[in-house]
């Protein structure tokens, strides 16, 4: 096993443990079945994607391991990624507090629907990885990068963002908390800001991207925006 592969598995284990500590630690109990189901779906999907990248696209795996506020090279992206990272932490802490104090009463069908969105979002993210080996965790243009206009990129210009938003939308009901939609509302302006910033960079540095924008009109939602 290479160092990159080992780090990929170790990063997944660490992330899952940290998420578990936040969920169960803040909730003050392990009797939080919604959190167990969510973590199982998250870690299972992440493990399958990691295994795929190890076998089929190690270059993309290396790109995906370099992410977060410290990995960004431009100040504006450091701010955006810091804000979205705080928002994701809040998406775990708020449901845990909700479970602890009983703020929400989310029915079983809504929890199931939320987990379905989480699973579908992960699957769509996998499709993006399979189609685009340049889908880095940071905003950059590689020397050999080209415009991808097939697969999900033929439908919307930013399928990674669209898939991620579907995943995020499923988290509150999956974790049994209506209040967890509040952090998502707080994250949305930063995600849109990042999307526009990425488009500006691609227009400037990726040949053919402006023509691609004319062919694929919608950024996130087909027929809407």
Secondary structure, DSSP 8 states (H G I E B T S, - for coil): --HHHHHHHHHHHHHHHHHHHHHHHHHT-S--HHHHHHHHHHHHHHHHHHHHHHHH-HHHHHHHHS-SGGG-SSHHHHHHHHHHHHHHHHHHHHHHHHHHHT-----HHHHHHHHHHHHHHHHHHHHHHHH-TT--SS----TT-----SGGGGT-TTHHHHHHHHHHHHHHHHTT-STTHHHHHHHHHHHHHHHHHHHHHHHHHSTTHHHHHHHS--SSSTTT-
